Each structure stands twice: as C-alpha cells, then as structure tokens.
Amino acid sequence: MEYARLSYPKWPVLTCPALAGFGCPLTIVSGILILAFIGFVLLGVIFVLDVIFCIMAAVKAGRGELWKYPLTIPFLKAKPDSSGTA
C-alpha cells in the first residue's frame, strides 16, 4: 500500500488505469455476492410459500374441491372428461 501512495505522483498515467482496473473485479465480485444473498433470501421465501400452499391444497383436497396453485404457469392443461371434471 505504501508503494502505491509513493508512486502515484510520479506515474499518474499508469496508476489511475491500474486502480480503475482493480476496481472492476471488486465491482463484479460484490455484485455476485449481492445476487447470491438475494437468492438465499428468495429461496427461504419460496420455501415458506411452498409449505403454505401445500397445506392449503391439502385442506381443499380434503373437502373435495379443486385448487389451482398460485404463481404457476400452466404448461400442461387437462381436458375435462364427460362428467365435467378435470
């Protein structure tokens, strides 16, 4: 660290790009860490919601009702049979 402070006035043309180049990987690493932290938080939220939705589905199934899971994309759709149920 002492070397950078002493060489800065002598070679500002070389030192400034070097310091900027050192800052870029730090920015990328900090961005990845932030995304990883957000991912861990979202993973916990998704787990809690999954447990809640499974309990709600079990209660509805126990009553004989059909229940659509929220926040899902319907990739596969069932065709109703002759009795009118899915």
C-alpha positions in Angstrom: 0.0 0.0 0.0 2.9 2.3 0.7 4.3 1.7 -2.8 1.0 2.9 -4.4 1.0 6.1 -2.4 4.6 6.9 -3.2 4.3 6.1 -6.9 1.0 7.9 -7.5 2.5 11.4 -8.1 5.3 10.0 -10.3 3.2 7.9 -12.7 -0.5 9.2 -12.6 -1.0 8.0 -16.2 -0.2 4.4 -15.2 -1.6 4.4 -11.7 -5.1 5.7 -12.5 -5.9 3.0 -15.0 -4.4 0.4 -12.8 -6.6 1.4 -9.9 -9.7 1.5 -12.1 -8.8 -1.9 -13.4 -8.5 -3.2 -9.9 -12.0 -1.7 -9.1 -13.7 -3.6 -11.9 -13.2 -7.1 -10.4 -14.3 -5.8 -7.0 -17.5 -4.5 -8.5 -18.2 -7.8 -10.2 -17.5 -9.8 -7.1 -19.6 -7.5 -4.9 -22.5 -7.8 -7.5 -22.3 -11.6 -7.4 -22.3 -11.6 -3.6 -25.4 -9.3 -3.5 -27.2 -11.5 -6.0 -26.3 -14.6 -4.0 -27.6 -13.0 -0.8 -30.9 -12.0 -2.6 -31.1 -15.6 -3.9 -30.8 -17.1 -0.4 -33.4 -14.8 0.9 -35.8 -15.6 -2.0 -35.1 -19.3 -1.6 -36.3 -19.0 2.0 -39.4 -17.1 1.0 -40.2 -19.6 -1.7 -39.8 -22.5 0.7 -42.2 -20.9 3.2 -44.8 -20.2 0.4 -44.5 -23.7 -0.8 -45.3 -25.1 2.6 -48.3 -22.8 3.0 -49.6 -23.6 -0.5 -49.2 -27.3 0.1 -51.2 -27.1 3.3 -53.9 -25.1 1.6 -54.1 -27.6 -1.3 -54.4 -30.5 1.2 -57.3 -28.8 3.0 -59.1 -28.1 -0.3 -58.4 -31.7 -1.4 -59.8 -33.0 1.9 -63.0 -31.1 1.1 -63.2 -32.5 -2.4 -62.5 -29.1 -4.1 -60.1 -28.4 -6.9 -57.5 -25.9 -6.1 -55.1 -24.2 -8.5 -51.6 -23.4 -7.1 -51.0 -19.7 -7.3 -47.9 -18.2 -9.2 -47.7 -21.2 -11.5 -47.5 -21.3 -15.3 -50.0 -23.8 -16.8 -47.7 -25.6 -19.2 -50.0 -28.7 -19.3 -53.7 -28.4 -19.3 -56.1 -31.3 -18.5 -59.2 -31.7 -20.8 -62.4 -32.3 -18.9 -64.0 -35.7 -19.3 -67.6 -36.4 -19.9 -68.5 -35.9 -16.2 -67.3 -32.3 -16.4 -64.4 -32.6 -14.0 -60.8 -32.2 -15.0 
